[in-house]
């Protein structure tokens, strides 16, 4: 299970979560930090990522285009990267279930 972190999340998450999401990446080192949502969407679909974002637009794309990719939508205001890391660790089982569920495309975390 690979997570692709959107530009609104810290690139440090790839290293801090490498023990449980080892093949994850961030849009910045991939050169997608200035890309539009649809380009990021297509990259994630092609490469087998789940998109992790604070942006509602990816959930909208999921409704319009279907999935994959699936989306983990973080609905928490400004917070530290450590809080996002803790949330993704705490919800690992839910994220695994999303990855396997053929009927669900978006997981919303608060």
N, CA, C and O atoms as a GROMACS GRO file, in nm:
protein
  440
    1UNK      N    1   0.084  -0.117   0.000
    1UNK     CA    2   0.000   0.000   0.000
    1UNK      C    3   0.089   0.124   0.000
    1UNK      O    4   0.170   0.144   0.090
    2UNK      N    5   0.073   0.204  -0.103
    2UNK     CA    6   0.157   0.322  -0.121
    2UNK      C    7   0.071   0.447  -0.108
    2UNK      O    8  -0.036   0.458  -0.167
    3UNK      N    9   0.120   0.542  -0.028
    3UNK     CA   10   0.051   0.669  -0.012
    3UNK      C   11   0.125   0.777  -0.090
    3UNK      O   12   0.248   0.781  -0.090
    4UNK      N   13   0.049   0.863  -0.155
    4UNK     CA   14   0.105   0.979  -0.224
    4UNK      C   15   0.055   1.102  -0.151
    4UNK      O   16  -0.064   1.132  -0.154
    5UNK      N   17   0.147   1.174  -0.086
    5UNK     CA   18   0.111   1.291  -0.008
    5UNK      C   19   0.104   1.414  -0.098
    5UNK      O   20   0.197   1.444  -0.173
    6UNK      N   21  -0.007   1.484  -0.088
    6UNK     CA   22  -0.031   1.605  -0.165
    6UNK      C   23   0.055   1.720  -0.111
    6UNK      O   24   0.111   1.711  -0.002
    7UNK      N   25   0.063   1.827  -0.189
    7UNK     CA   26   0.149   1.940  -0.153
    7UNK      C   27   0.107   2.010  -0.025
    7UNK      O   28   0.188   2.082   0.034
    8UNK      N   29  -0.017   1.992   0.020
    8UNK     CA   30  -0.061   2.056   0.143
    8UNK      C   31  -0.020   1.978   0.269
    8UNK      O   32  -0.060   2.014   0.380
    9UNK      N   33   0.057   1.873   0.251
    9UNK     CA   34   0.111   1.794   0.362
    9UNK      C   35   0.264   1.794   0.353
    9UNK      O   36   0.321   1.811   0.246
   10UNK      N   37   0.327   1.774   0.465
   10UNK     CA   38   0.472   1.780   0.472
   10UNK      C   39   0.539   1.662   0.401
   10UNK      O   40   0.496   1.547   0.415
   11UNK      N   41   0.646   1.690   0.324
   11UNK     CA   42   0.724   1.581   0.264
   11UNK      C   43   0.791   1.491   0.368
   11UNK      O   44   0.830   1.378   0.337
   12UNK      N   45   0.804   1.539   0.490
   12UNK     CA   46   0.865   1.458   0.597
   12UNK      C   47   0.784   1.334   0.631
   12UNK      O   48   0.836   1.239   0.690
   13UNK      N   49   0.657   1.335   0.595
   13UNK     CA   50   0.572   1.219   0.626
   13UNK      C   51   0.620   1.092   0.558
   13UNK      O   52   0.602   0.982   0.611
   14UNK      N   53   0.682   1.104   0.442
   14UNK     CA   54   0.730   0.982   0.374
   14UNK      C   55   0.833   0.909   0.458
   14UNK      O   56   0.833   0.786   0.462
   15UNK      N   57   0.922   0.983   0.524
   15UNK     CA   58   1.024   0.919   0.607
   15UNK      C   59   0.969   0.877   0.742
   15UNK      O   60   1.001   0.769   0.792
   16UNK      N   61   0.886   0.961   0.801
   16UNK     CA   62   0.837   0.928   0.936
   16UNK      C   63   0.739   0.812   0.935
   16UNK      O   64   0.718   0.748   1.039
   17UNK      N   65   0.677   0.783   0.820
   17UNK     CA   66   0.583   0.672   0.809
   17UNK      C   67   0.637   0.554   0.728
   17UNK      O   68   0.563   0.461   0.696
   18UNK      N   69   0.765   0.559   0.695
   18UNK     CA   70   0.825   0.455   0.610
   18UNK      C   71   0.817   0.315   0.670
   18UNK      O   72   0.820   0.216   0.597
   19UNK      N   73   0.806   0.306   0.802
   19UNK     CA   74   0.800   0.174   0.864
   19UNK      C   75   0.666   0.103   0.836
   19UNK      O   76   0.661  -0.020   0.836
   20UNK      N   77   0.559   0.179   0.814
   20UNK     CA   78   0.430   0.114   0.786
   20UNK      C   79   0.377   0.140   0.646
   20UNK      O   80   0.291   0.067   0.597
   21UNK      N   81   0.428   0.243   0.580
   21UNK     CA   82   0.392   0.273   0.441
   21UNK      C   83   0.521   0.293   0.362
   21UNK      O   84   0.551   0.405   0.320
   22UNK      N   85   0.598   0.187   0.342
   22UNK     CA   86   0.735   0.201   0.292
   22UNK      C   87   0.751   0.253   0.150
   22UNK      O   88   0.856   0.310   0.119
   23UNK      N   89   0.655   0.238   0.064
   23UNK     CA   90   0.672   0.280  -0.074
   23UNK      C   91   0.600   0.411  -0.104
   23UNK      O   92   0.571   0.442  -0.220
   24UNK      N   93   0.573   0.486   0.000
   24UNK     CA   94   0.501   0.612  -0.017
   24UNK      C   95   0.593   0.720  -0.071
   24UNK      O   96   0.716   0.708  -0.068
   25UNK      N   97   0.530   0.827  -0.121
   25UNK     CA   98   0.607   0.939  -0.178
   25UNK      C   99   0.528   1.067  -0.159
   25UNK      O  100   0.413   1.066  -0.115
   26UNK      N  101   0.590   1.176  -0.194
   26UNK     CA  102   0.530   1.309  -0.186
   26UNK      C  103   0.538   1.372  -0.324
   26UNK      O  104   0.630   1.343  -0.401
   27UNK      N  105   0.442   1.457  -0.356
   27UNK     CA  106   0.441   1.517  -0.491
   27UNK      C  107   0.564   1.601  -0.518
   27UNK      O  108   0.605   1.612  -0.633
   28UNK      N  109   0.624   1.661  -0.416
   28UNK     CA  110   0.738   1.750  -0.438
   28UNK      C  111   0.858   1.681  -0.505
   28UNK      O  112   0.902   1.727  -0.610
   29UNK      N  113   0.913   1.573  -0.447
   29UNK     CA  114   1.029   1.511  -0.513
   29UNK      C  115   0.996   1.449  -0.649
   29UNK      O  116   1.085   1.421  -0.729
   30UNK      N  117   0.867   1.426  -0.674
   30UNK     CA  118   0.826   1.370  -0.803
   30UNK      C  119   0.808   1.478  -0.909
   30UNK      O  120   0.779   1.448  -1.025
   31UNK      N  121   0.826   1.604  -0.870
   31UNK     CA  122   0.807   1.714  -0.963
   31UNK      C  123   0.661   1.745  -0.991
   31UNK      O  124   0.629   1.808  -1.091
   32UNK      N  125   0.572   1.700  -0.902
   32UNK     CA  126   0.429   1.722  -0.921
   32UNK      C  127   0.373   1.830  -0.828
   32UNK      O  128   0.252   1.848  -0.820
   33UNK      N  129   0.460   1.902  -0.758
   33UNK     CA  130   0.414   2.001  -0.662
   33UNK      C  131   0.345   2.120  -0.728
   33UNK      O  132   0.267   2.189  -0.663
   34UNK      N  133   0.371   2.144  -0.855
   34UNK     CA  134   0.304   2.251  -0.929
   34UNK      C  135   0.200   2.195  -1.026
   34UNK      O  136   0.138   2.271  -1.102
   35UNK      N  137   0.182   2.066  -1.025
   35UNK     CA  138   0.088   2.001  -1.117
   35UNK      C  139  -0.056   2.023  -1.072
   35UNK      O  140  -0.082   2.046  -0.954
   36UNK      N  141  -0.147   2.015  -1.166
   36UNK     CA  142  -0.288   2.023  -1.133
   36UNK      C  143  -0.337   1.894  -1.071
   36UNK      O  144  -0.272   1.790  -1.080
   37UNK      N  145  -0.453   1.903  -1.007
   37UNK     CA  146  -0.508   1.786  -0.940
   37UNK      C  147  -0.528   1.668  -1.034
   37UNK      O  148  -0.502   1.554  -0.996
   38UNK      N  149  -0.572   1.694  -1.154
   38UNK     CA  150  -0.597   1.584  -1.247
   38UNK      C  151  -0.467   1.513  -1.287
   38UNK      O  152  -0.465   1.391  -1.303
   39UNK      N  153  -0.359   1.588  -1.301
   39UNK     CA  154  -0.230   1.528  -1.334
   39UNK      C  155  -0.180   1.440  -1.218
   39UNK      O  156  -0.127   1.331  -1.239
   40UNK      N  157  -0.197   1.490  -1.095
   40UNK     CA  158  -0.160   1.412  -0.977
   40UNK      C  159  -0.248   1.287  -0.969
   40UNK      O  160  -0.200   1.178  -0.937
   41UNK      N  161  -0.376   1.303  -0.997
   41UNK     CA  162  -0.472   1.193  -0.997
   41UNK      C  163  -0.428   1.083  -1.094
   41UNK      O  164  -0.426   0.965  -1.058
   42UNK      N  165  -0.393   1.122  -1.214
   42UNK     CA  166  -0.351   1.026  -1.316
   42UNK      C  167  -0.221   0.956  -1.276
   42UNK      O  168  -0.207   0.835  -1.297
   43UNK      N  169  -0.127   1.031  -1.220
   43UNK     CA  170  -0.002   0.970  -1.174
   43UNK      C  171  -0.031   0.865  -1.066
   43UNK      O  172   0.020   0.754  -1.072
   44UNK      N  173  -0.114   0.902  -0.968
   44UNK     CA  174  -0.147   0.809  -0.859
   44UNK      C  175  -0.216   0.684  -0.914
   44UNK      O  176  -0.187   0.573  -0.870
   45UNK      N  177  -0.307   0.702  -1.008
   45UNK     CA  178  -0.377   0.588  -1.068
   45UNK      C  179  -0.278   0.496  -1.138
   45UNK      O  180  -0.280   0.375  -1.118
   46UNK      N  181  -0.193   0.555  -1.219
   46UNK     CA  182  -0.098   0.478  -1.299
   46UNK      C  183   0.004   0.403  -1.213
   46UNK      O  184   0.044   0.291  -1.245
   47UNK      N  185   0.045   0.466  -1.103
   47UNK     CA  186   0.152   0.410  -1.019
   47UNK      C  187   0.100   0.334  -0.896
   47UNK      O  188   0.181   0.283  -0.818
   48UNK      N  189  -0.031   0.326  -0.877
   48UNK     CA  190  -0.087   0.247  -0.768
   48UNK      C  191  -0.084   0.311  -0.630
   48UNK      O  192  -0.073   0.241  -0.530
   49UNK      N  193  -0.093   0.443  -0.625
   49UNK     CA  194  -0.094   0.514  -0.497
   49UNK      C  195  -0.235   0.542  -0.448
   49UNK      O  196  -0.329   0.548  -0.527
   50UNK      N  197  -0.250   0.558  -0.317
   50UNK     CA  198  -0.365   0.620  -0.254
   50UNK      C  199  -0.324   0.764  -0.228
   50UNK      O  200  -0.214   0.787  -0.177
   51UNK      N  201  -0.407   0.860  -0.262
   51UNK     CA  202  -0.374   1.001  -0.243
   51UNK      C  203  -0.414   1.043  -0.101
   51UNK      O  204  -0.526   1.017  -0.057
   52UNK      N  205  -0.321   1.107  -0.031
   52UNK     CA  206  -0.348   1.163   0.102
   52UNK      C  207  -0.345   1.314   0.088
   52UNK      O  208  -0.246   1.372   0.044
   53UNK      N  209  -0.454   1.380   0.126
   53UNK     CA  210  -0.468   1.522   0.103
   53UNK      C  211  -0.555   1.589   0.207
   53UNK      O  212  -0.629   1.523   0.280
   54UNK      N  213  -0.545   1.720   0.213
   54UNK     CA  214  -0.638   1.801   0.291
   54UNK      C  215  -0.732   1.876   0.196
   54UNK      O  216  -0.811   1.959   0.240
   55UNK      N  217  -0.723   1.846   0.070
   55UNK     CA  218  -0.796   1.915  -0.037
   55UNK      C  219  -0.922   1.838  -0.077
   55UNK      O  220  -0.915   1.720  -0.111
   56UNK      N  221  -1.036   1.904  -0.072
   56UNK     CA  222  -1.163   1.840  -0.110
   56UNK      C  223  -1.170   1.804  -0.257
   56UNK      O  224  -1.250   1.719  -0.296
   57UNK      N  225  -1.087   1.867  -0.340
   57UNK     CA  226  -1.093   1.844  -0.485
   57UNK      C  227  -1.069   1.699  -0.524
   57UNK      O  228  -1.128   1.652  -0.621
   58UNK      N  229  -0.984   1.628  -0.452
   58UNK     CA  230  -0.958   1.489  -0.487
   58UNK      C  231  -1.078   1.400  -0.458
   58UNK      O  232  -1.103   1.303  -0.531
   59UNK      N  233  -1.152   1.431  -0.354
   59UNK     CA  234  -1.276   1.359  -0.328
   59UNK      C  235  -1.377   1.383  -0.440
   59UNK      O  236  -1.449   1.292  -0.480
   60UNK      N  237  -1.381   1.507  -0.490
   60UNK     CA  238  -1.468   1.539  -0.602
   60UNK      C  239  -1.427   1.462  -0.727
   60UNK      O  240  -1.512   1.410  -0.800
   61UNK      N  241  -1.297   1.455  -0.752
   61UNK     CA  242  -1.249   1.378  -0.869
   61UNK      C  243  -1.287   1.232  -0.856
   61UNK      O  244  -1.320   1.167  -0.955
   62UNK      N  245  -1.282   1.180  -0.736
   62UNK     CA  246  -1.318   1.040  -0.714
   62UNK      C  247  -1.465   1.018  -0.751
   62UNK      O  248  -1.499   0.915  -0.810
   63UNK      N  249  -1.550   1.113  -0.716
   63UNK     CA  250  -1.693   1.102  -0.750
   63UNK      C  251  -1.715   1.113  -0.902
   63UNK      O  252  -1.801   1.044  -0.957
   64UNK      N  253  -1.637   1.198  -0.967
   64UNK     CA  254  -1.653   1.219  -1.111
   64UNK      C  255  -1.591   1.109  -1.195
   64UNK      O  256  -1.650   1.063  -1.293
   65UNK      N  257  -1.472   1.066  -1.156
   65UNK     CA  258  -1.393   0.974  -1.240
   65UNK      C  259  -1.392   0.831  -1.188
   65UNK      O  260  -1.347   0.740  -1.259
   66UNK      N  261  -1.440   0.810  -1.067
   66UNK     CA  262  -1.430   0.678  -1.008
   66UNK      C  263  -1.291   0.654  -0.950
   66UNK      O  264  -1.211   0.747  -0.938
   67UNK      N  265  -1.265   0.533  -0.916
   67UNK     CA  266  -1.135   0.500  -0.858
   67UNK      C  267  -1.089   0.367  -0.911
   67UNK      O  268  -1.173   0.288  -0.956
   68UNK      N  269  -0.961   0.337  -0.909
   68UNK     CA  270  -0.853   0.407  -0.841
   68UNK      C  271  -0.816   0.538  -0.912
   68UNK      O  272  -0.857   0.562  -1.026
   69UNK      N  273  -0.739   0.621  -0.844
   69UNK     CA  274  -0.688   0.603  -0.709
   69UNK      C  275  -0.793   0.634  -0.605
   69UNK      O  276  -0.893   0.701  -0.631
   70UNK      N  277  -0.768   0.584  -0.488
   70UNK     CA  278  -0.854   0.613  -0.374
   70UNK      C  279  -0.793   0.731  -0.298
   70UNK      O  280  -0.675   0.764  -0.314
   71UNK      N  281  -0.876   0.793  -0.215
   71UNK     CA  282  -0.836   0.917  -0.150
   71UNK      C  283  -0.854   0.906   0.001
   71UNK      O  284  -0.956   0.860   0.050
   72UNK      N  285  -0.752   0.951   0.073
   72UNK     CA  286  -0.760   0.968   0.217
   72UNK      C  287  -0.767   1.119   0.240
   72UNK      O  288  -0.669   1.190   0.220
   73UNK      N  289  -0.885   1.165   0.281
   73UNK     CA  290  -0.910   1.308   0.295
   73UNK      C  291  -0.900   1.345   0.442
   73UNK      O  292  -0.983   1.304   0.523
   74UNK      N  293  -0.799   1.423   0.477
   74UNK     CA  294  -0.777   1.465   0.614
   74UNK      C  295  -0.851   1.596   0.637
   74UNK      O  296  -0.819   1.699   0.577
   75UNK      N  297  -0.949   1.591   0.724
   75UNK     CA  298  -1.036   1.706   0.752
   75UNK      C  299  -1.000   1.768   0.886
   75UNK      O  300  -1.088   1.789   0.970
   76UNK      N  301  -0.877   1.797   0.905
   76UNK     CA  302  -0.832   1.862   1.028
   76UNK      C  303  -0.766   1.992   0.987
   76UNK      O  304  -0.690   1.996   0.890
   77UNK      N  305  -0.795   2.097   1.059
   77UNK     CA  306  -0.738   2.228   1.028
   77UNK      C  307  -0.586   2.228   1.043
   77UNK      O  308  -0.523   2.122   1.041
   78UNK      N  309  -0.532   2.345   1.058
   78UNK     CA  310  -0.387   2.356   1.076
   78UNK      C  311  -0.344   2.275   1.197
   78UNK      O  312  -0.399   2.289   1.307
   79UNK      N  313  -0.246   2.191   1.175
   79UNK     CA  314  -0.194   2.109   1.285
   79UNK      C  315  -0.052   2.068   1.249
   79UNK      O  316  -0.007   2.084   1.136
   80UNK      N  317   0.017   2.019   1.346
   80UNK     CA  318   0.155   1.978   1.325
   80UNK      C  319   0.163   1.850   1.244
   80UNK      O  320   0.071   1.768   1.243
   81UNK      N  321   0.274   1.834   1.176
   81UNK     CA  322   0.298   1.713   1.098
   81UNK      C  323   0.291   1.589   1.186
   81UNK      O  324   0.245   1.484   1.142
   82UNK      N  325   0.337   1.601   1.309
   82UNK     CA  326   0.332   1.487   1.400
   82UNK      C  327   0.187   1.443   1.426
   82UNK      O  328   0.163   1.324   1.448
   83UNK      N  329   0.092   1.535   1.425
   83UNK     CA  330  -0.048   1.499   1.444
   83UNK      C  331  -0.101   1.423   1.323
   83UNK      O  332  -0.180   1.329   1.338
   84UNK      N  333  -0.059   1.463   1.203
   84UNK     CA  334  -0.099   1.390   1.081
   84UNK      C  335  -0.038   1.251   1.083
   84UNK      O  336  -0.104   1.153   1.050
   85UNK      N  337   0.089   1.243   1.121
   85UNK     CA  338   0.154   1.112   1.131
   85UNK      C  339   0.080   1.021   1.229
   85UNK      O  340   0.052   0.905   1.198
   86UNK      N  341   0.047   1.074   1.346
   86UNK     CA  342  -0.025   0.995   1.446
   86UNK      C  343  -0.161   0.950   1.394
   86UNK      O  344  -0.203   0.837   1.419
   87UNK      N  345  -0.229   1.036   1.321
   87UNK     CA  346  -0.359   1.002   1.265
   87UNK      C  347  -0.347   0.887   1.165
   87UNK      O  348  -0.426   0.794   1.168
   88UNK      N  349  -0.248   0.895   1.077
   88UNK     CA  350  -0.229   0.791   0.976
   88UNK      C  351  -0.184   0.659   1.039
   88UNK      O  352  -0.218   0.552   0.989
   89UNK      N  353  -0.110   0.666   1.146
   89UNK     CA  354  -0.074   0.544   1.218
   89UNK      C  355  -0.197   0.484   1.287
   89UNK      O  356  -0.221   0.363   1.278
   90UNK      N  357  -0.273   0.568   1.354
   90UNK     CA  358  -0.391   0.522   1.427
   90UNK      C  359  -0.495   0.458   1.334
   90UNK      O  360  -0.563   0.363   1.372
   91UNK      N  361  -0.506   0.511   1.213
   91UNK     CA  362  -0.607   0.463   1.118
   91UNK      C  363  -0.551   0.365   1.014
   91UNK      O  364  -0.610   0.346   0.907
   92UNK      N  365  -0.439   0.304   1.046
   92UNK     CA  366  -0.378   0.210   0.951
   92UNK      C  367  -0.475   0.100   0.908
   92UNK      O  368  -0.483   0.068   0.789
   93UNK      N  369  -0.548   0.043   1.001
   93UNK     CA  370  -0.645  -0.062   0.968
   93UNK      C  371  -0.753  -0.010   0.876
   93UNK      O  372  -0.794  -0.078   0.782
   94UNK      N  373  -0.800   0.112   0.902
   94UNK     CA  374  -0.902   0.173   0.816
   94UNK      C  375  -0.848   0.198   0.675
   94UNK      O  376  -0.920   0.181   0.576
   95UNK      N  377  -0.723   0.239   0.667
   95UNK     CA  378  -0.660   0.265   0.537
   95UNK      C  379  -0.642   0.134   0.460
   95UNK      O  380  -0.665   0.129   0.340
   96UNK      N  381  -0.602   0.029   0.529
   96UNK     CA  382  -0.591  -0.102   0.466
   96UNK      C  383  -0.727  -0.149   0.415
   96UNK      O  384  -0.737  -0.205   0.306
   97UNK      N  385  -0.832  -0.125   0.495
   97UNK     CA  386  -0.967  -0.164   0.454
   97UNK      C  387  -1.011  -0.085   0.331
   97UNK      O  388  -1.072  -0.141   0.240
   98UNK      N  389  -0.980   0.044   0.326
   98UNK     CA  390  -1.010   0.126   0.208
   98UNK      C  391  -0.942   0.069   0.085
   98UNK      O  392  -1.003   0.057  -0.021
   99UNK      N  393  -0.817   0.034   0.100
   99UNK     CA  394  -0.739  -0.018  -0.013
   99UNK      C  395  -0.802  -0.145  -0.071
   99UNK      O  396  -0.796  -0.167  -0.192
  100UNK      N  397  -0.863  -0.227   0.015
  100UNK     CA  398  -0.919  -0.354  -0.029
  100UNK      C  399  -1.067  -0.346  -0.069
  100UNK      O  400  -1.117  -0.433  -0.140
  101UNK      N  401  -1.136  -0.243  -0.024
  101UNK     CA  402  -1.280  -0.230  -0.046
  101UNK      C  403  -1.309  -0.189  -0.190
  101UNK      O  404  -1.264  -0.083  -0.235
  102UNK      N  405  -1.382  -0.271  -0.262
  102UNK     CA  406  -1.410  -0.242  -0.404
  102UNK      C  407  -1.521  -0.140  -0.422
  102UNK      O  408  -1.544  -0.094  -0.534
  103UNK      N  409  -1.591  -0.104  -0.314
  103UNK     CA  410  -1.705  -0.013  -0.326
  103UNK      C  411  -1.680   0.127  -0.269
  103UNK      O  412  -1.765   0.215  -0.284
  104UNK      N  413  -1.566   0.148  -0.205
  104UNK     CA  414  -1.539   0.276  -0.140
  104UNK      C  415  -1.415   0.341  -0.200
  104UNK      O  416  -1.313   0.277  -0.222
  105UNK      N  417  -1.428   0.472  -0.228
  105UNK     CA  418  -1.316   0.544  -0.289
  105UNK      C  419  -1.253   0.649  -0.202
  105UNK      O  420  -1.142   0.694  -0.231
  106UNK      N  421  -1.322   0.692  -0.095
  106UNK     CA  422  -1.271   0.801  -0.010
  106UNK      C  423  -1.285   0.762   0.136
  106UNK      O  424  -1.390   0.716   0.180
  107UNK      N  425  -1.177   0.782   0.210
  107UNK     CA  426  -1.178   0.768   0.354
  107UNK      C  427  -1.155   0.905   0.413
  107UNK      O  428  -1.054   0.969   0.384
  108UNK      N  429  -1.249   0.952   0.495
  108UNK     CA  430  -1.237   1.084   0.557
  108UNK      C  431  -1.191   1.066   0.701
  108UNK      O  432  -1.251   0.991   0.778
  109UNK      N  433  -1.082   1.136   0.735
  109UNK     CA  434  -1.028   1.129   0.870
  109UNK      C  435  -1.037   1.266   0.935
  109UNK      O  436  -1.004   1.368   0.873
  110UNK      N  437  -1.081   1.268   1.060
  110UNK     CA  438  -1.094   1.394   1.135
  110UNK      C  439  -0.993   1.402   1.246
  110UNK      O  440  -0.989   1.501   1.319
   0.00000   0.00000   0.00000
